[in-house]
Amino acid sequence: MNIYEVIKRPLVTEKTTLEKDNKNVIAFEVAREANKIEVKDAVEKIFNVVVEEVNTVNIAGKRKRTGKNTGKRSNWKKAYVTLKEGSKVDFFEV
């Protein structure tokens, strides 16, 4: 799998911003087929940082309804990547 197919997008929320500032952990939405080793390699090559640990979580899609119609959002995978001390990733560089 191509490294640019593994990482879909960074997750920038209040919680992930606090994690990044306090624990040097960044969160990404990743491909559902990707494993921890592929995520680690992709982050190291794309952002030129050293990864210490990767934790992944499968998120189940929620059931939603619009009027009388019901549907389901897609399942997706989230990865929490812990960076080594001194490594840093800035998504909003000036």
Z-matrix of the N, CA and C atoms (Angstrom, degrees):
N
C 1 1.448
C 2 1.529 1 108.20
N 3 1.316 2 116.95 1 136.52
C 4 1.460 3 123.87 2 178.73
C 5 1.532 4 109.83 3 -65.81
N 6 1.350 5 117.28 4 143.50
C 7 1.468 6 119.66 5 -177.52
C 8 1.518 7 111.82 6 -64.08
N 9 1.329 8 117.42 7 -27.36
C 10 1.459 9 120.30 8 179.19
C 11 1.530 10 112.32 9 -80.80
N 12 1.326 11 117.59 10 -11.94
C 13 1.461 12 121.74 11 173.11
C 14 1.526 13 110.97 12 -88.27
N 15 1.324 14 116.97 13 -23.25
C 16 1.464 15 121.18 14 -178.71
C 17 1.522 16 110.25 15 -71.56
N 18 1.336 17 117.25 16 -51.09
C 19 1.470 18 122.76 17 -179.68
C 20 1.518 19 108.35 18 -89.58
N 21 1.328 20 117.39 19 115.82
C 22 1.460 21 120.42 20 179.69
C 23 1.520 22 111.98 21 -88.50
N 24 1.351 23 116.56 22 -48.84
C 25 1.469 24 120.05 23 -179.92
C 26 1.523 25 108.77 24 -166.46
N 27 1.324 26 116.29 25 153.54
C 28 1.465 27 118.71 26 173.68
C 29 1.527 28 109.48 27 -78.58
N 30 1.307 29 116.16 28 149.94
C 31 1.460 30 121.16 29 176.54
C 32 1.525 31 107.70 30 -101.51
N 33 1.324 32 116.42 31 111.66
C 34 1.462 33 121.64 32 -178.04
C 35 1.520 34 107.92 33 -113.58
N 36 1.337 35 115.27 34 100.82
C 37 1.453 36 122.26 35 177.66
C 38 1.524 37 107.60 36 -132.00
N 39 1.308 38 116.49 37 177.66
C 40 1.464 39 119.94 38 176.68
C 41 1.522 40 110.79 39 -59.89
N 42 1.313 41 116.30 40 -46.46
C 43 1.460 42 121.26 41 -177.45
C 44 1.531 43 111.40 42 -63.39
N 45 1.332 44 117.41 43 -45.98
C 46 1.458 45 119.49 44 -178.12
C 47 1.527 46 111.79 45 -70.37
N 48 1.323 47 117.74 46 -30.61
C 49 1.459 48 120.61 47 176.41
C 50 1.524 49 110.94 48 -66.72
N 51 1.329 50 117.37 49 -41.17
C 52 1.461 51 120.75 50 176.16
C 53 1.528 52 111.14 51 -64.93
N 54 1.344 53 116.89 52 -40.94
C 55 1.462 54 120.98 53 177.59
C 56 1.525 55 110.68 54 -61.19
N 57 1.338 56 116.30 55 -41.21
C 58 1.462 57 120.33 56 -179.58
C 59 1.520 58 111.04 57 -65.00
N 60 1.333 59 117.08 58 -41.85
C 61 1.459 60 120.97 59 -178.52
C 62 1.525 61 112.46 60 -71.74
N 63 1.325 62 117.88 61 -41.16
C 64 1.461 63 121.70 62 -173.74
C 65 1.532 64 113.80 63 -87.89
N 66 1.335 65 117.34 64 -42.82
C 67 1.468 66 120.43 65 -171.49
C 68 1.526 67 113.82 66 -116.68
N 69 1.342 68 117.74 67 1.54
C 70 1.470 69 122.89 68 -178.78
C 71 1.533 70 111.32 69 59.84
N 72 1.348 71 115.14 70 42.89
C 73 1.470 72 122.90 71 179.01
C 74 1.520 73 108.50 72 -115.40
N 75 1.338 74 116.14 73 129.86
C 76 1.465 75 120.09 74 176.80
C 77 1.526 76 108.30 75 -117.76
N 78 1.338 77 115.60 76 151.77
C 79 1.465 78 120.89 77 -175.82
C 80 1.528 79 109.79 78 -117.23
N 81 1.326 80 115.60 79 142.18
C 82 1.457 81 122.39 80 179.22
C 83 1.518 82 110.20 81 -134.93
N 84 1.329 83 115.76 82 150.05
C 85 1.455 84 120.31 83 164.01
C 86 1.519 85 105.60 84 -88.03
N 87 1.329 86 116.07 85 127.44
C 88 1.464 87 120.57 86 -176.15
C 89 1.524 88 109.90 87 -122.95
N 90 1.320 89 115.34 88 167.39
C 91 1.461 90 120.97 89 177.84
C 92 1.527 91 109.46 90 -63.60
N 93 1.317 92 116.82 91 143.35
C 94 1.465 93 120.86 92 -176.55
C 95 1.525 94 112.01 93 -65.96
N 96 1.334 95 117.42 94 -25.75
C 97 1.460 96 121.24 95 -178.85
C 98 1.522 97 112.26 96 -85.38
N 99 1.329 98 117.72 97 -11.24
C 100 1.470 99 121.49 98 -174.89
C 101 1.521 100 110.95 99 -73.31
N 102 1.343 101 115.54 100 142.55
C 103 1.455 102 119.91 101 175.73
C 104 1.531 103 109.23 102 -105.83
N 105 1.321 104 116.92 103 178.66
C 106 1.461 105 121.51 104 -174.65
C 107 1.525 106 112.24 105 -63.89
N 108 1.318 107 117.63 106 -36.24
C 109 1.459 108 121.32 107 -179.17
C 110 1.526 109 110.49 108 -67.01
N 111 1.334 110 117.15 109 -42.70
C 112 1.466 111 120.85 110 178.51
C 113 1.526 112 110.91 111 -65.28
N 114 1.333 113 117.60 112 -39.12
C 115 1.463 114 121.26 113 178.49
C 116 1.525 115 109.83 114 -64.44
N 117 1.319 116 117.04 115 -44.27
C 118 1.465 117 121.32 116 179.50
C 119 1.524 118 110.91 117 -60.18
N 120 1.328 119 117.81 118 -48.49
C 121 1.458 120 121.60 119 -179.79
C 122 1.521 121 111.66 120 -61.72
N 123 1.338 122 117.06 121 -42.06
C 124 1.457 123 121.20 122 -178.82
C 125 1.525 124 111.38 123 -64.39
N 126 1.331 125 117.86 124 -45.29
C 127 1.469 126 121.11 125 -179.35
C 128 1.524 127 110.42 126 -65.17
N 129 1.334 128 117.10 127 -42.34
C 130 1.464 129 119.87 128 -179.99
C 131 1.522 130 111.78 129 -63.42
N 132 1.324 131 117.97 130 -40.09
C 133 1.460 132 120.71 131 -177.77
C 134 1.530 133 112.32 132 -77.15
N 135 1.323 134 117.94 133 -40.00
C 136 1.465 135 120.53 134 -176.68
C 137 1.524 136 111.82 135 -72.35
N 138 1.347 137 116.79 136 -45.43
C 139 1.466 138 120.58 137 -173.05
C 140 1.532 139 113.44 138 -101.80
N 141 1.334 140 117.85 139 -2.75
C 142 1.461 141 122.54 140 177.63
C 143 1.528 142 111.48 141 55.99
N 144 1.331 143 116.21 142 52.54
C 145 1.461 144 123.51 143 178.56
C 146 1.526 145 108.90 144 -128.79
N 147 1.326 146 116.46 145 172.10
C 148 1.465 147 121.74 146 176.62
C 149 1.525 148 108.08 147 -107.55
N 150 1.336 149 116.47 148 123.10
C 151 1.462 150 122.53 149 -177.86
C 152 1.517 151 109.32 150 -94.71
N 153 1.318 152 115.52 151 132.42
C 154 1.465 153 121.02 152 178.84
C 155 1.528 154 111.24 153 -93.15
N 156 1.343 155 117.07 154 -43.41
C 157 1.466 156 121.14 155 -173.58
C 158 1.524 157 109.48 156 -153.24
N 159 1.337 158 115.64 157 150.06
C 160 1.465 159 122.01 158 176.55
C 161 1.525 160 108.61 159 -130.72
N 162 1.332 161 116.61 160 128.39
C 163 1.458 162 122.43 161 173.39
C 164 1.519 163 107.75 162 -119.17
N 165 1.335 164 117.33 163 134.98
C 166 1.458 165 120.97 164 -179.50
C 167 1.517 166 110.32 165 -118.50
N 168 1.345 167 115.11 166 150.60
C 169 1.456 168 122.26 167 -179.76
C 170 1.526 169 108.02 168 -137.50
N 171 1.332 170 117.24 169 129.57
C 172 1.458 171 121.32 170 172.87
C 173 1.524 172 108.40 171 -88.82
N 174 1.337 173 116.02 172 123.66
C 175 1.458 174 121.94 173 -178.42
C 176 1.528 175 108.38 174 -103.42
N 177 1.327 176 116.54 175 124.21
C 178 1.460 177 121.32 176 178.55
C 179 1.528 178 109.47 177 -79.20
N 180 1.327 179 116.22 178 137.37
C 181 1.456 180 120.83 179 178.45
C 182 1.512 181 111.28 180 -68.42
N 183 1.333 182 115.21 181 143.52
C 184 1.466 183 119.86 182 -177.84
C 185 1.526 184 110.78 183 -83.32
N 186 1.317 185 115.25 184 151.42
C 187 1.469 186 120.54 185 172.83
C 188 1.522 187 108.33 186 -84.55
N 189 1.307 188 116.07 187 130.99
C 190 1.460 189 121.71 188 -179.12
C 191 1.520 190 108.82 189 -129.84
N 192 1.335 191 115.59 190 153.29
C 193 1.455 192 118.08 191 175.06
C 194 1.519 193 110.28 192 -134.57
N 195 1.312 194 114.13 193 146.13
C 196 1.453 195 122.88 194 176.39
C 197 1.520 196 106.24 195 -124.65
N 198 1.318 197 116.24 196 103.79
C 199 1.459 198 119.67 197 -174.95
C 200 1.514 199 109.95 198 66.49
N 201 1.334 200 116.15 199 -125.90
C 202 1.458 201 118.83 200 179.81
C 203 1.533 202 112.61 201 -91.27
N 204 1.322 203 117.32 202 -6.98
C 205 1.462 204 121.06 203 -179.70
C 206 1.526 205 110.84 204 -87.60
N 207 1.319 206 115.92 205 137.65
C 208 1.463 207 120.20 206 176.71
C 209 1.523 208 109.01 207 -116.32
N 210 1.309 209 114.86 208 152.12
C 211 1.461 210 120.35 209 178.89
C 212 1.516 211 109.63 210 -152.58
N 213 1.310 212 115.36 211 -178.50
C 214 1.456 213 120.54 212 -178.58
C 215 1.522 214 108.12 213 -140.00
N 216 1.330 215 115.54 214 134.55
C 217 1.456 216 120.22 215 174.59
C 218 1.523 217 109.20 216 -74.80
N 219 1.310 218 116.35 217 159.31
C 220 1.465 219 121.26 218 -178.48
C 221 1.521 220 111.38 219 -70.41
N 222 1.331 221 116.08 220 149.10
C 223 1.453 222 121.74 221 170.76
C 224 1.528 223 107.77 222 -73.46
N 225 1.349 224 116.75 223 150.87
C 226 1.457 225 119.91 224 178.74
C 227 1.515 226 110.33 225 -149.29
N 228 1.320 227 116.01 226 171.20
C 229 1.463 228 121.38 227 -175.35
C 230 1.525 229 109.29 228 -123.53
N 231 1.344 230 114.81 229 137.89
C 232 1.452 231 122.39 230 179.79
C 233 1.526 232 108.37 231 -117.36
N 234 1.343 233 116.68 232 142.73
C 235 1.462 234 120.82 233 177.97
C 236 1.523 235 109.18 234 -125.72
N 237 1.324 236 116.20 235 129.41
C 238 1.459 237 122.49 236 172.51
C 239 1.526 238 107.13 237 -100.74
N 240 1.331 239 116.76 238 118.50
C 241 1.455 240 122.41 239 -175.27
C 242 1.524 241 108.72 240 -110.56
N 243 1.344 242 116.75 241 118.67
C 244 1.455 243 122.01 242 176.73
C 245 1.524 244 108.25 243 -92.26
N 246 1.334 245 115.95 244 125.29
C 247 1.456 246 121.22 245 -179.23
C 248 1.518 247 110.58 246 -94.49
N 249 1.333 248 116.21 247 152.77
C 250 1.463 249 121.46 248 176.47
C 251 1.521 250 109.31 249 -65.83
N 252 1.323 251 115.12 250 157.00
C 253 1.464 252 121.25 251 177.38
C 254 1.526 253 108.92 252 -58.28
N 255 1.325 254 116.30 253 129.89
C 256 1.459 255 121.22 254 -179.83
C 257 1.522 256 113.69 255 97.47
N 258 1.329 257 118.93 256 -19.28
C 259 1.462 258 121.83 257 176.25
C 260 1.518 259 109.19 258 -83.66
N 261 1.329 260 116.51 259 145.59
C 262 1.457 261 120.25 260 -176.05
C 263 1.523 262 109.74 261 -150.16
N 264 1.336 263 116.83 262 142.48
C 265 1.457 264 122.86 263 175.43
C 266 1.513 265 107.79 264 -126.77
N 267 1.335 266 116.14 265 127.01
C 268 1.463 267 121.14 266 176.46
C 269 1.529 268 108.08 267 -114.94
N 270 1.333 269 116.25 268 119.13
C 271 1.456 270 120.41 269 178.51
C 272 1.521 271 111.29 270 -82.41
N 273 1.328 272 117.20 271 -26.92
C 274 1.453 273 121.64 272 -176.72
C 275 1.530 274 109.16 273 -117.76
N 276 1.326 275 116.26 274 68.47
C 277 1.453 276 120.54 275 178.74
C 278 1.521 277 109.59 276 -76.84
N 279 1.295 278 115.88 277 145.05
C 280 1.476 279 120.79 278 -179.03
C 281 1.501 280 110.02 279 -91.60
